[in-house]
Amino acid sequence: MTEDARLLAGRYQVGKLIGRGGMADVHEGTDARLGRRVAIKLLKPSLAIDPNFRLLFREEAQKAARMAHPTIVRVYDAGEETVTDANGIETQLPFIVMEYVDGRLLKDIIADGPLSPQEAVRIADGMLTALEYSHRALLVHRDIKPGNVMVTQNGQVKVMDFGIARAVSDNS
């Protein structure tokens, strides 16, 4: 089965690649059961063989799933799928199913040229609202940057990627 034809957990159709990160790739997808467009984050297979990376990935899903706010990308589901590599070795490949955001990364918007002061303030306000909400949930993002912020077609700011977030009660 090809990457684009993969069905995860019997319901999530993996589509085209829409983003790459250090630990994971993000694909556009479809929730076949609910008929909605989703984003599917897949841990890179080279990292999935390491139980520590699988644990970090699962913790990211759990942290993000605790939050339901218009300025934070929603997590709908998470799981692991058994995949077989080219050598016939089976591995558990973790995935996170998230809200699909129809918009642009803030880093791409900035690359287009300077924002008006009003637009910059509006976007910063959305980011701060998301961070305030996550802090009230006792979660510090720790990697807020233009590459982790999207702006929808109608201007809604969405913060994503709580992968290295830390609970406020953590001592390490």
C-alpha positions as a Markdown table, in Angstrom:
| # | Residue | x | y | z |
|---|---|---|---|---|
| 1 | Met | 0.0 | 0.0 | 0.0 |
| 2 | Thr | 1.4 | 3.4 | -0.9 |
| 3 | Glu | 1.7 | 6.3 | 1.6 |
| 4 | Asp | -1.2 | 8.2 | 0.0 |
| 5 | Ala | -3.5 | 5.1 | 0.1 |
| 6 | Arg | -2.9 | 4.4 | 3.8 |
| 7 | Leu | -5.9 | 4.2 | 6.1 |
| 8 | Leu | -5.1 | 4.6 | 9.8 |
| 9 | Ala | -7.2 | 3.1 | 12.5 |
| 10 | Gly | -9.7 | 2.0 | 9.9 |
| 11 | Arg | -10.9 | 5.6 | 9.4 |
| 12 | Tyr | -8.3 | 8.1 | 8.6 |
| 13 | Gln | -7.3 | 8.4 | 4.9 |
| 14 | Val | -3.7 | 9.8 | 4.6 |
| 15 | Gly | -3.4 | 12.3 | 1.8 |
| 16 | Lys | -0.8 | 14.6 | 0.4 |
| 17 | Leu | 2.2 | 15.8 | 2.5 |
| 18 | Ile | 1.6 | 19.4 | 3.7 |
| 19 | Gly | 4.5 | 19.8 | 6.2 |
| 20 | Arg | 7.7 | 18.4 | 7.5 |
| 21 | Gly | 9.3 | 18.8 | 10.9 |
| 22 | Gly | 12.3 | 17.3 | 12.7 |
| 23 | Met | 10.3 | 14.5 | 14.3 |
| 24 | Ala | 7.2 | 14.2 | 12.1 |
| 25 | Asp | 5.5 | 14.8 | 8.8 |
| 26 | Val | 2.0 | 16.2 | 8.4 |
| 27 | His | -0.4 | 15.1 | 5.8 |
| 28 | Glu | -3.8 | 16.3 | 4.7 |
| 29 | Gly | -6.3 | 13.6 | 5.4 |
| 30 | Thr | -10.0 | 12.7 | 5.7 |
| 31 | Asp | -11.9 | 11.2 | 8.6 |
| 32 | Ala | -13.9 | 8.6 | 6.7 |
| 33 | Arg | -16.3 | 8.1 | 9.6 |
| 34 | Leu | -17.2 | 11.8 | 10.1 |
| 35 | Gly | -16.5 | 12.9 | 6.5 |
| 36 | Arg | -14.3 | 15.8 | 7.6 |
| 37 | Arg | -10.9 | 17.1 | 6.5 |
| 38 | Val | -8.2 | 16.6 | 9.0 |
| 39 | Ala | -4.4 | 16.9 | 9.4 |
| 40 | Ile | -2.5 | 13.8 | 10.3 |
| 41 | Lys | 0.9 | 14.0 | 12.0 |
| 42 | Leu | 3.0 | 10.9 | 11.5 |
| 43 | Leu | 6.2 | 10.3 | 13.5 |
| 44 | Lys | 9.0 | 9.6 | 11.2 |
| 45 | Pro | 9.6 | 5.9 | 10.8 |
| 46 | Ser | 13.3 | 6.2 | 11.6 |
| 47 | Leu | 12.3 | 7.7 | 15.0 |
| 48 | Ala | 9.3 | 5.3 | 15.6 |
| 49 | Ile | 11.7 | 2.5 | 16.4 |
| 50 | Asp | 12.8 | 4.4 | 19.6 |
| 51 | Pro | 10.3 | 3.9 | 22.5 |
| 52 | Asn | 11.4 | 7.3 | 23.9 |
| 53 | Phe | 10.3 | 9.1 | 20.7 |
| 54 | Arg | 7.0 | 7.2 | 20.7 |
| 55 | Leu | 6.4 | 8.3 | 24.3 |
| 56 | Leu | 7.2 | 12.0 | 23.5 |
| 57 | Phe | 4.9 | 11.9 | 20.5 |
| 58 | Arg | 2.1 | 10.3 | 22.6 |
| 59 | Glu | 2.6 | 13.0 | 25.3 |
| 60 | Glu | 2.3 | 15.7 | 22.7 |
| 61 | Ala | -1.1 | 14.4 | 21.7 |
| 62 | Gln | -2.2 | 14.2 | 25.3 |
| 63 | Lys | -1.1 | 17.7 | 26.1 |
| 64 | Ala | -2.7 | 19.3 | 23.1 |
| 65 | Ala | -5.9 | 17.3 | 23.5 |
| 66 | Arg | -6.4 | 18.9 | 26.9 |
| 67 | Met | -7.0 | 22.2 | 25.3 |
| 68 | Ala | -10.1 | 23.3 | 23.5 |
| 69 | His | -9.8 | 26.9 | 22.4 |
| 70 | Pro | -10.4 | 28.8 | 19.0 |
| 71 | Thr | -6.7 | 29.9 | 19.0 |
| 72 | Ile | -5.2 | 26.4 | 19.4 |
| 73 | Val | -5.3 | 23.6 | 16.8 |
| 74 | Arg | -7.5 | 20.9 | 18.1 |
| 75 | Val | -6.4 | 17.3 | 18.5 |
| 76 | Tyr | -9.2 | 14.8 | 17.6 |
| 77 | Asp | -7.5 | 11.5 | 18.0 |
| 78 | Ala | -4.1 | 9.7 | 18.3 |
| 79 | Gly | -2.9 | 6.1 | 18.0 |
| 80 | Glu | -0.3 | 3.8 | 16.6 |
| 81 | Glu | -0.5 | 1.8 | 13.4 |
| 82 | Thr | 1.7 | -1.3 | 12.7 |
| 83 | Val | 3.7 | -0.8 | 9.5 |
| 84 | Thr | 6.2 | -3.0 | 7.7 |
| 85 | Asp | 9.3 | -1.4 | 6.3 |
| 86 | Ala | 11.2 | -2.5 | 3.1 |
| 87 | Asn | 13.1 | -5.1 | 5.1 |
| 88 | Gly | 9.9 | -6.7 | 6.4 |
| 89 | Ile | 10.4 | -5.4 | 9.9 |
| 90 | Glu | 7.2 | -4.3 | 11.7 |
| 91 | Thr | 7.1 | -1.1 | 13.7 |
| 92 | Gln | 4.5 | 0.8 | 15.6 |
| 93 | Leu | 4.0 | 4.2 | 13.8 |
| 94 | Pro | 2.3 | 6.8 | 16.1 |
| 95 | Phe | 0.0 | 9.3 | 14.6 |
| 96 | Ile | -2.0 | 12.4 | 15.8 |
| 97 | Val | -5.2 | 13.4 | 14.0 |
| 98 | Met | -5.8 | 17.2 | 14.2 |
| 99 | Glu | -8.0 | 19.9 | 13.0 |
| 100 | Tyr | -7.1 | 20.9 | 9.4 |
| 101 | Val | -6.4 | 24.6 | 9.3 |
| 102 | Asp | -7.1 | 26.2 | 5.9 |
| 103 | Gly | -4.6 | 29.0 | 6.1 |
| 104 | Arg | -1.0 | 30.0 | 6.0 |
| 105 | Leu | 1.9 | 29.7 | 8.4 |
| 106 | Leu | 2.8 | 33.0 | 10.0 |
| 107 | Lys | 6.4 | 32.6 | 8.8 |
| 108 | Asp | 5.2 | 32.6 | 5.2 |
| 109 | Ile | 3.0 | 35.7 | 5.8 |
| 110 | Ile | 6.0 | 37.5 | 7.3 |
| 111 | Ala | 8.2 | 36.4 | 4.3 |
| 112 | Asp | 5.8 | 38.2 | 2.0 |
| 113 | Gly | 6.7 | 41.5 | 3.6 |
| 114 | Pro | 6.0 | 43.7 | 6.6 |
| 115 | Leu | 2.7 | 43.5 | 8.3 |
| 116 | Ser | 0.7 | 46.6 | 9.0 |
| 117 | Pro | 0.9 | 47.6 | 12.7 |
| 118 | Gln | -2.8 | 46.7 | 13.1 |
| 119 | Glu | -2.3 | 43.3 | 11.6 |
| 120 | Ala | 0.8 | 42.6 | 13.7 |
| 121 | Val | -1.1 | 43.5 | 16.9 |
| 122 | Arg | -4.1 | 41.4 | 15.9 |
| 123 | Ile | -1.9 | 38.3 | 15.3 |
| 124 | Ala | 0.1 | 38.9 | 18.4 |
| 125 | Asp | -3.1 | 39.2 | 20.4 |
| 126 | Gly | -4.3 | 35.8 | 19.0 |
| 127 | Met | -1.0 | 34.2 | 19.9 |
| 128 | Leu | -1.1 | 35.7 | 23.4 |
| 129 | Thr | -4.7 | 34.5 | 23.9 |
| 130 | Ala | -3.6 | 30.9 | 23.0 |
| 131 | Leu | -0.6 | 31.1 | 25.3 |
| 132 | Glu | -2.7 | 32.5 | 28.2 |
| 133 | Tyr | -5.2 | 29.6 | 27.7 |
| 134 | Ser | -2.4 | 27.0 | 27.6 |
| 135 | His | -0.8 | 28.5 | 30.8 |
| 136 | Arg | -4.2 | 28.3 | 32.6 |
| 137 | Ala | -4.2 | 24.6 | 31.6 |
| 138 | Leu | -0.7 | 24.5 | 33.3 |
| 139 | Leu | 1.1 | 24.0 | 30.0 |
| 140 | Val | 4.0 | 26.1 | 28.7 |
| 141 | His | 4.4 | 25.9 | 24.9 |
| 142 | Arg | 8.3 | 26.4 | 24.9 |
| 143 | Asp | 8.5 | 26.7 | 21.1 |
| 144 | Ile | 6.4 | 29.6 | 20.0 |
| 145 | Lys | 7.6 | 30.8 | 16.6 |
| 146 | Pro | 6.1 | 31.9 | 13.3 |
| 147 | Gly | 6.4 | 28.3 | 12.0 |
| 148 | Asn | 4.1 | 27.1 | 14.8 |
| 149 | Val | 1.4 | 29.7 | 14.1 |
| 150 | Met | -1.2 | 29.6 | 11.4 |
| 151 | Val | -3.6 | 32.3 | 10.2 |
| 152 | Thr | -6.8 | 31.1 | 8.6 |
| 153 | Gln | -8.4 | 32.5 | 5.5 |
| 154 | Asn | -10.7 | 34.5 | 7.7 |
| 155 | Gly | -7.9 | 35.8 | 9.9 |
| 156 | Gln | -8.2 | 33.4 | 12.9 |
| 157 | Val | -4.9 | 32.8 | 14.6 |
| 158 | Lys | -4.1 | 29.1 | 15.5 |
| 159 | Val | -1.2 | 28.0 | 17.6 |
| 160 | Met | 0.0 | 24.5 | 17.0 |
| 161 | Asp | 2.8 | 22.0 | 17.8 |
| 162 | Phe | 2.9 | 21.5 | 21.6 |
| 163 | Gly | 5.6 | 18.8 | 21.0 |
| 164 | Ile | 8.1 | 20.2 | 23.5 |
| 165 | Ala | 5.6 | 21.8 | 25.9 |
| 166 | Arg | 6.1 | 21.3 | 29.5 |
| 167 | Ala | 3.6 | 21.1 | 32.3 |
| 168 | Val | 4.1 | 23.9 | 34.8 |
| 169 | Ser | 4.4 | 21.3 | 37.6 |
| 170 | Asp | 7.3 | 19.6 | 35.9 |
| 171 | Asn | 10.6 | 20.1 | 37.8 |
| 172 | Ser | 13.0 | 19.1 | 35.1 |
